[in-house]
Amino acid sequence: VLTLAEFKQVFEKWLLDIYAQTRHRGIQTTPWAKWHEGAQRRVRELPGDLQTLKRRIGRVTERSLRADGINLKGLRYADDRLLPILKKWGIGTKVRVVYDAEDLGDIQVWAPEENDPVLVLAIDQDYTRGLTLIQHQLIRRQTLENGKDIEDTEALRIAKNQMAVALEALVRHRKLRTRRKAAAGHGITSENPEARLKPTAPAS
């Protein structure tokens, strides 16, 4: 059994060093050569900013507008940029939402008939900024095990802090499997080896 990071490394090596360099009968050349042939005919366009990239690769869902904003995964998103949409379309209107599973700090919202989205922040930035979806799900599970309501913001903060402390201890565990689980909980990947689930300050 491989960790996600190990599988990604093996898969990328096979994809780039074996598959891409093997001649295919259908195209009469290798995928690597075919890609470079096409690249010479078209200029590659990269996203101009992070939000555009998130818009292209983020997870897409649909939510109804509420008086207090938008609820996604038990988190509330609302700021002044959402008010014009609420005013024009009203409560209950379905909107398209794109979110980043690696950072639940904000979402992008498309109003009906609009081509461009608005960026809407989560209400509790201290809890959500940099928080992954997997971490949030684990925290909600811990909250339930604590006998608390998963809609209780302070209960989520307490569970997040408990998890952060527990993960730090597990990272130093002598068993490799335990350290791998701790790394996954922290959100550590080959692209983000320094990721850490940080404790959240108590609500004032």
N, C-alpha and C positions, 0 to 999 in steps of 0.2 A: 504494500500500500504506500502510495506516494503522497506527500503534502501537495497542496495546490502549486506552491512555488517550484517544487521539484518536477511536477508534471509539466508545468509551463516551460521549464528549461529543456526538458527532454523533447517536448512537442516542437518547440521553436527550432531546436537543432535538426530534428527530422525534416521539418517543413522547409528550412532554408538550405541545409546541406545535402539533403537526399532528394526529396520530392522536387524542389525547385531546380535541381541540377540534372534531373533525369529526363531524357528525351521522350516526348509523348507523340504517339502516332497521329492523333487528331490535329495537332498544330504543327507537326513536323519539326519541332524544335523543343527546347527546354522552356518551362514556365519563366525562368529567370531571364532568358534571352527575349522571350515574347513580351515580358513586362517592360524591359528596357527599349524594345522597339516601339511600343506604344507611348512610352514616356517621352520619346523624341518628337512625337507628333502633337503632344498636348502639354501645356504648362500645368504643373501640379499646383493646386490651390489648397493652402493650409488655412485653418480657421484663424481669424484675426485676433481672437481673444478667447479667454477661458469659457465665458458664457456661451459663445457660439459653439465651441467644442462640446460642452455639456448638452447643448440643445440637440446635437447630432448623435451623440452616443448615450444619452441619458435614458432612463426607464420612463415609459409613457403610460399614463393612466388618465382616468376621468374622475372629476370630483364635482360636487354641487356647491355653489356659493352659499355661505352662511353669513348671518349677521356679524359673527365674530371672526370671519375669514374663511380659511380652508383647512379642513382636517385631513391629515395624511399620516398613516401609520401611528395614529394616536397623538400626533404632534399638531400644534396649531400654527398656521402661517397667516400673518396679517400685517400690513403696513399701509402707508398712505397711497402707495402705487396701486393698491387693489380697490380703493374707494371709487374711482371713476367707473370701473367695471360693475361694481355693486350698484352704483347709482343708475347706470344706463340699463342694465339687464335684470337686476333684482335678485332677491334671495331665491335659491333653488335652481338657478340657471346652471346647466352643465358646462364645465370648462375643461379644456385639455391641460394636463399638468405633466411636466417633465422634471424628474428629480435625479440626483446623483446618489447612487447607493453607497458611495464612499464618503459622502459629506452631506448630511441632512440639514445643513444650516440654512439652505434656501431652496426655493423651487422656481420654475418658470411657468407662467400661466398665460394661456391663450384665451382671450375673450372670443365669443362667437363672431364669425366673419372678419377676424383680425389676422393679418399675416405675421405680425411680430408679437412676441410675448413680453410680459412685464416680469421683472424679478421681484419675488416676494420673500421676505425674510421670516424665519421661524421666530415666534415670540420669545422663546427662551434661548437666546444665542449662547449663553454660558453652557447650557446643556448640549445643544445640538451642533455647534460649530465643530467640524472635523469628526463628528460621530458617524460611524458607518451603520448601515442598516442592520448588519449582523449583530453589532454591539448593542444597538437599541433593542433588538429582539431578545438578546440575552438579559439585558437590564430589566425589561418588562417581565421576563420569566422570574428573575430574582425578586422583583417587587411582589409578584403573586406569592412566591414562596415565603416572603416576609409577612404575608397576610394583609397586604396593603392594596389600595385601588391603583390600577395602572394609569388612571387618569390624574392621579395626585402628583403634581409636579415635584413637591418636596420628597415624596416617597421614591420617585425616579432618581432624584439626585442622591439620596441615601444609598440606593441600590447600585448606582453608578460608582460611587466612592468605594463601596464594599468590593465591587468587582475589580476596580483599579488596584486596590491593595492586594487582593487575592492573586491577581495576575502577576504582579511584581514578584510575589513570593514564588510563584510557579515557574517564572522565567529562570530562576536560579536552581530549579530542581535538578537532581542528579539524573533522572530518567529523560532520555531524549524525547520520547513520545509526549511526556508531560510538558516539556519545554515547547514542543511544536504546538500543542493545544493553546498554551499561553500566548505564543506568538500570534496565532490566528485570532485569539480574543483581542489582542492589542491592535490588530489590523496590519501587522508587519508583513510586507511583501518584498519581492526583489526590487520593485520600484521605490518602495518606501520603507527601508530597513530600520529607520529610526522612529517609526510610528509608536505611539503610546496612548493608551486610554488614560486621560488625565482626570483626577478628581475634580468635582464641581463644588464651588462654594455654596454654602447653605443659602436658601432664599432669604432676603432681608424682610 
